[in-house]
Amino acid sequence: MKITDASGRLVETKQTATNSAIQVGNKLPAGIYFAEVMQDGKVQRMKLVKQ
C-alpha cells in the first residue's frame, strides 16, 4: 500500500497480509491523501480525507 499527498508525494508505505486490517496516517497532518492498494495484480485507488 502506498499513501500519497494531494501533490503526489509519497508519504507512507505499508506491506500487509491479505485480508488484514491496517491503520495509516497516524502521524500525518490533516489533508487529502490517496491510497493505492495492489492485490492479485489489480490496483485499487482511494481518496482519504483526514480532518
Secondary structure, DSSP 4 states (H G I P E B T S, - for coil): -EEEETTS-EEEE----TT------TTSPSEEEEEEEEETTEEEEEEEEE-
